[in-house]
Amino acid sequence: MLPEAQLDRFMMKFSLGYPDEQTEIRMIVSQRTAHPLEALESVADVEQILEMQAKVRQLHLDDAVAEYLVGVIRMTREHPSIYLGASPRATIALVQAVKAYALLQDRDYVLPDDVKYLAPYVLGHRLILQAEARMDGATVASVLDSVFSRVKVPVRWEK
């Protein structure tokens, strides 16, 4: 385990799990004569990456969605089941992630649903639960669900 300050430097954390049996067999068979990384080719050059980064920076984040995102972050700092909430660095990482995700969805704006979708990946490894909450069976996922239930979605996007 890394200390909290070092965990906070990773933008996201997610688990792919183990491959199923057939996939694992295909994996070893495909590497009988060569490793796949040996034939790896680039899919973007430096200029393309810089262009995508510029597009992400220019993507629209409505003030109401920004307030919602910050409300989620702040609730992690106030929630009774959370010992250590999300840092300002987590706020910045979540903004960057939701803007990039919106771009990948062919949108030039962020939705509250983008925040809700990406928060577990961006915040999950940054939150430390209270010992009592863990003993009561709370998980980061269940506490994040509680956080989202306490933060009001901007009226324009309510379902």
N, C-alpha and C positions, 0 to 999 in steps of 0.2 A: 504494500500500500504506500502510495505517495502522500506526503503531507498536503493539507488543504491548499496551501499557497501554490503548490506545484500542480495539483489537480485542476485548479482554476485556470491554468494556462492552456488547457486543452479545450478546443471549441465544442466538441461533441464526443459522446461516448455511446456506442451501441454494440449489441452482440449479434453476431450472425449465427451462433450456435454451431452444432456439428452438422456436416453434410449427411444426407441419407446414404444407405449402403451402396446403391447403384452409382450415385455421384462420386462417392469415395473410390469405388472401383475404377470408374472412368478417369479419375484424377491420377491414379497410379499407372494405369495403362497408357495414358497420354504422355507420361514422362519416361517411357522405356528408353527412348533414344536421345531425348533432349529435354531440357527444362523450358517451360513456356516463356520464361522471362528472357531467354536468349533470342526469341523472335519478336519481342515486344517492339511495337512501333509507336511513335508519338501520334496523338490525335489532335493536338493543338500546338501551335508555336507560341513563343513568348508574346508576340504582338496580339495574337488572339486572346490569350489569357489576360493581358493588360486591358484589352477592349472589354472583355466580360466583366472584369473588376470595375471598370469605369461605369458600365451599365448598371451594375449593382448599386454603386454609390449614388447614381442619378435616380434610382427607382423611388417612386413616391411612397412615403410613409405618412398617412393621414394623421393629423394631431390626435384625433380620437383613438386611433389604433395605437399610437405611441403612448398615450395615457393608459390604455388597457395593458399594454406590455409592461410599463413601469408599475402599474397596479399589481400585476402578477408577481413581479420581482419583489416589490415591497411587502406583499403578503407573505412571501417566503421568509421574510425577516421578522414578521409579527406572528406567524402561525404558532400556536401552542405546542405542536408536535415537532417543530423544527428547532434544533439547537443552533445551527449555523445556516443562515439563509444565503441567497444569491448575492454576489458582490457586484459592484459597478462594472467590473470586467465581464461578468456574466450578462449584464444588461447589454453591453456593446456587442458581445458575441451573439446574443439572441437577435438583436437588430440585424446584424450582418447575415445571420442564417436565414431569417424570414425574408429578407430582401432577395437573397440569392435563390431561395426556394420559389418565390413569386416569379422571378425571372425564368426559372426552369419550367414554370407552369404557363409560360407565355403571357404573363401579366406584367404591367408596369406599375402595379400597386400591390400593397400588402393587405391581407385580410386578417381579422381576428382569429379565424380558423387556422391560419398559418402559424400564429403564435402558439395556439393550443396544440397543434400537431408537432411542432419542433421543440417545445419546452422540455418534454421529458429527456430528449437527447442532449440538449444544451445545458439544462439545469440539473438533471438527475445525479450526475457524479459530483456536483458542487454542494449539494444539500446534505447536511448531517442531521439525522433525526435525534430527538430526545431519547434517552435510554428507556424511559417509561413507555414512550410510544412504540419503540421497537419491541419491548416486552409484551405489549398489548397486541402485537401482530401487525402494526403499521409498516408499510413499505413506502419507499419514496414515491412510487406510482400512486398509491392510495392517498398519500398526503397531497401530491400534486393535484389529484382529482378534487380534493377538498379545497385546495387553494383556488382552483378554477371555479368552484361553486360559490366562492365568496367574493369574486371579482366580477363586477357587472360588465357584460359585453356592451360596447357602445350601441345605443338605440338603433342607429342606422343598420346594424348588422344582426340585431336580435332575430331569433327564429321563432 
